[in-house]
Amino acid sequence: MVTSNLTKIPRRPRRELAEELKLEAAFLYPDPFFLTVTRTIGLDSGHEDVSLWYVLAGDSEQPTWFDGAEFNTVEWFGFDAIPFERSDPHMRRFMNKLQARLGI
């Protein structure tokens, strides 16, 4: 019997992507690619969030739904155009790791 590594991916990442962006997850790697701990700021400040980052395939031509009450906009960026100054504080390290893995 042949089984896919994708069956090992927990349901939560799939569910979050479906709830937040109405997309079906197409995982490039079955395991989390990156782990971060971030101190929260703003209305929900004072604790630390632990995040598991997954790498997904996507289509920048596909319309993306998002909750306007939760997000202002959703945009695609090329690797050389990511606005790190207004992104997650760990985004640069994530992209460095991803580019090294992809050999680019």
Buried (B, 14 or more C-beta within 10 A) or exposed (E): EEEEEEEEBEEEBBEEBEEBBEBEBEBEEEEBBBEBEEEEEEEEEEEEEEEEBBBBEEEEEEEBEEEEEEEEEEEEEEEEEBEEEEEEEBBEEBBEBBEEEEEE
